[in-house]
Amino acid sequence: MTTGLTLSAVCILGLIVIVGGIVIGFHFWDKD
């Protein structure tokens, strides 16, 4: 089983979600 590959994918997805959330948060902050 490719456990390492799955872990890497989860970590990358997590980073994208975190970065995306921060970017969206800043955009909403600027709008106000």
Biopython code that builds the backbone (N, CA, C, O; Angstrom):
import numpy as np
from Bio.PDB.StructureBuilder import StructureBuilder

atoms = [
    (1, "MET", "N", (0.850, -1.212, 0.000)),
    (1, "MET", "CA", (0.000, 0.000, 0.000)),
    (1, "MET", "C", (0.885, 1.262, 0.000)),
    (1, "MET", "O", (1.911, 1.301, 0.679)),
    (2, "THR", "N", (0.490, 2.267, -0.749)),
    (2, "THR", "CA", (1.275, 3.511, -0.834)),
    (2, "THR", "C", (0.822, 4.465, 0.271)),
    (2, "THR", "O", (0.133, 5.452, 0.015)),
    (3, "THR", "N", (1.222, 4.149, 1.504)),
    (3, "THR", "CA", (0.826, 4.980, 2.642)),
    (3, "THR", "C", (1.524, 6.331, 2.595)),
    (3, "THR", "O", (0.913, 7.362, 2.877)),
    (4, "GLY", "N", (2.801, 6.324, 2.240)),
    (4, "GLY", "CA", (3.576, 7.571, 2.170)),
    (4, "GLY", "C", (2.978, 8.535, 1.166)),
    (4, "GLY", "O", (2.868, 9.733, 1.429)),
    (5, "LEU", "N", (2.588, 8.006, 0.003)),
    (5, "LEU", "CA", (2.010, 8.851, -1.049)),
    (5, "LEU", "C", (0.690, 9.450, -0.573)),
    (5, "LEU", "O", (0.410, 10.624, -0.816)),
    (6, "THR", "N", (-0.122, 8.633, 0.109)),
    (6, "THR", "CA", (-1.409, 9.116, 0.621)),
    (6, "THR", "C", (-1.188, 10.213, 1.654)),
    (6, "THR", "O", (-1.877, 11.233, 1.644)),
    (7, "LEU", "N", (-0.224, 10.000, 2.544)),
    (7, "LEU", "CA", (0.087, 11.006, 3.566)),
    (7, "LEU", "C", (0.533, 12.308, 2.923)),
    (7, "LEU", "O", (0.133, 13.389, 3.355)),
    (8, "SER", "N", (1.361, 12.207, 1.891)),
    (8, "SER", "CA", (1.838, 13.404, 1.182)),
    (8, "SER", "C", (0.664, 14.146, 0.551)),
    (8, "SER", "O", (0.583, 15.372, 0.636)),
    (9, "ALA", "N", (-0.246, 13.402, -0.081)),
    (9, "ALA", "CA", (-1.415, 14.012, -0.717)),
    (9, "ALA", "C", (-2.275, 14.717, 0.326)),
    (9, "ALA", "O", (-2.743, 15.832, 0.092)),
    (10, "VAL", "N", (-2.487, 14.076, 1.476)),
    (10, "VAL", "CA", (-3.290, 14.671, 2.548)),
    (10, "VAL", "C", (-2.624, 15.943, 3.064)),
    (10, "VAL", "O", (-3.296, 16.948, 3.293)),
    (11, "CYS", "N", (-1.305, 15.901, 3.248)),
    (11, "CYS", "CA", (-0.570, 17.077, 3.733)),
    (11, "CYS", "C", (-0.667, 18.232, 2.742)),
    (11, "CYS", "O", (-0.887, 19.377, 3.138)),
    (12, "ILE", "N", (-0.504, 17.931, 1.449)),
    (12, "ILE", "CA", (-0.580, 18.962, 0.413)),
    (12, "ILE", "C", (-1.993, 19.544, 0.375)),
    (12, "ILE", "O", (-2.159, 20.762, 0.306)),
    (13, "LEU", "N", (-3.005, 18.684, 0.419)),
    (13, "LEU", "CA", (-4.399, 19.154, 0.411)),
    (13, "LEU", "C", (-4.666, 20.025, 1.627)),
    (13, "LEU", "O", (-5.316, 21.065, 1.522)),
    (14, "GLY", "N", (-4.165, 19.602, 2.782)),
    (14, "GLY", "CA", (-4.334, 20.384, 4.008)),
    (14, "GLY", "C", (-3.714, 21.766, 3.882)),
    (14, "GLY", "O", (-4.311, 22.764, 4.286)),
    (15, "LEU", "N", (-2.509, 21.818, 3.318)),
    (15, "LEU", "CA", (-1.825, 23.111, 3.126)),
    (15, "LEU", "C", (-2.623, 24.003, 2.184)),
    (15, "LEU", "O", (-2.761, 25.200, 2.434)),
    (16, "ILE", "N", (-3.154, 23.427, 1.094)),
    (16, "ILE", "CA", (-3.947, 24.194, 0.125)),
    (16, "ILE", "C", (-5.189, 24.754, 0.815)),
    (16, "ILE", "O", (-5.539, 25.917, 0.616)),
    (17, "VAL", "N", (-5.854, 23.930, 1.624)),
    (17, "VAL", "CA", (-7.063, 24.367, 2.337)),
    (17, "VAL", "C", (-6.727, 25.495, 3.304)),
    (17, "VAL", "O", (-7.454, 26.486, 3.372)),
    (18, "ILE", "N", (-5.626, 25.355, 4.057)),
    (18, "ILE", "CA", (-5.223, 26.378, 5.035)),
    (18, "ILE", "C", (-4.876, 27.678, 4.319)),
    (18, "ILE", "O", (-5.352, 28.748, 4.698)),
    (19, "VAL", "N", (-4.039, 27.582, 3.277)),
    (19, "VAL", "CA", (-3.634, 28.779, 2.522)),
    (19, "VAL", "C", (-4.854, 29.423, 1.869)),
    (19, "VAL", "O", (-5.010, 30.644, 1.904)),
    (20, "GLY", "N", (-5.714, 28.605, 1.278)),
    (20, "GLY", "CA", (-6.933, 29.115, 0.645)),
    (20, "GLY", "C", (-7.819, 29.830, 1.653)),
    (20, "GLY", "O", (-8.354, 30.900, 1.362)),
    (21, "GLY", "N", (-7.976, 29.250, 2.833)),
    (21, "GLY", "CA", (-8.786, 29.872, 3.878)),
    (21, "GLY", "C", (-8.216, 31.215, 4.307)),
    (21, "GLY", "O", (-8.964, 32.172, 4.510)),
    (22, "ILE", "N", (-6.894, 31.292, 4.446)),
    (22, "ILE", "CA", (-6.237, 32.549, 4.837)),
    (22, "ILE", "C", (-6.453, 33.600, 3.748)),
    (22, "ILE", "O", (-6.790, 34.747, 4.045)),
    (23, "VAL", "N", (-6.257, 33.205, 2.481)),
    (23, "VAL", "CA", (-6.420, 34.140, 1.353)),
    (23, "VAL", "C", (-7.859, 34.651, 1.300)),
    (23, "VAL", "O", (-8.086, 35.852, 1.156)),
    (24, "ILE", "N", (-8.837, 33.736, 1.418)),
    (24, "ILE", "CA", (-10.251, 34.128, 1.396)),
    (24, "ILE", "C", (-10.544, 35.047, 2.580)),
    (24, "ILE", "O", (-11.254, 36.042, 2.435)),
    (25, "GLY", "N", (-10.000, 34.716, 3.746)),
    (25, "GLY", "CA", (-10.198, 35.538, 4.943)),
    (25, "GLY", "C", (-9.686, 36.953, 4.737)),
    (25, "GLY", "O", (-10.352, 37.920, 5.106)),
    (26, "PHE", "N", (-8.498, 37.076, 4.145)),
    (26, "PHE", "CA", (-7.927, 38.405, 3.890)),
    (26, "PHE", "C", (-8.774, 39.170, 2.884)),
    (26, "PHE", "O", (-8.950, 40.381, 3.018)),
    (27, "HIS", "N", (-9.302, 38.476, 1.875)),
    (27, "HIS", "CA", (-10.140, 39.132, 0.864)),
    (27, "HIS", "C", (-11.401, 39.692, 1.516)),
    (27, "HIS", "O", (-11.806, 40.818, 1.227)),
    (28, "PHE", "N", (-12.026, 38.898, 2.401)),
    (28, "PHE", "CA", (-13.237, 39.364, 3.087)),
    (28, "PHE", "C", (-12.909, 40.527, 4.021)),
    (28, "PHE", "O", (-13.694, 41.463, 4.168)),
    (29, "TRP", "N", (-11.720, 40.450, 4.655)),
    (29, "TRP", "CA", (-11.297, 41.504, 5.574)),
    (29, "TRP", "C", (-11.125, 42.822, 4.811)),
    (29, "TRP", "O", (-11.547, 43.882, 5.274)),
    (30, "ASP", "N", (-10.493, 42.732, 3.625)),
    (30, "ASP", "CA", (-10.269, 43.928, 2.799)),
    (30, "ASP", "C", (-11.596, 44.528, 2.328)),
    (30, "ASP", "O", (-11.733, 45.748, 2.250)),
    (31, "LYS", "N", (-12.572, 43.669, 2.015)),
    (31, "LYS", "CA", (-13.871, 44.151, 1.530)),
    (31, "LYS", "C", (-14.567, 45.008, 2.582)),
    (31, "LYS", "O", (-15.237, 45.984, 2.245)),
    (32, "ASP", "N", (-14.413, 44.652, 3.842)),
    (32, "ASP", "CA", (-15.056, 45.406, 4.936)),
    (32, "ASP", "C", (-14.322, 46.732, 5.142)),
    (32, "ASP", "O", (-14.699, 47.517, 6.012)),
]
sb = StructureBuilder()
sb.init_structure("model")
sb.init_model(0)
sb.init_chain("A")
sb.init_seg("    ")
for serial, (resi, resn, name, xyz) in enumerate(atoms, 1):
    if name == "N":
        sb.init_residue(resn, " ", resi, " ")
    sb.init_atom(name, np.array(xyz, "f"), 0.0, 1.0, " ", f" {name:<3s}", serial, name[0])
structure = sb.get_structure()
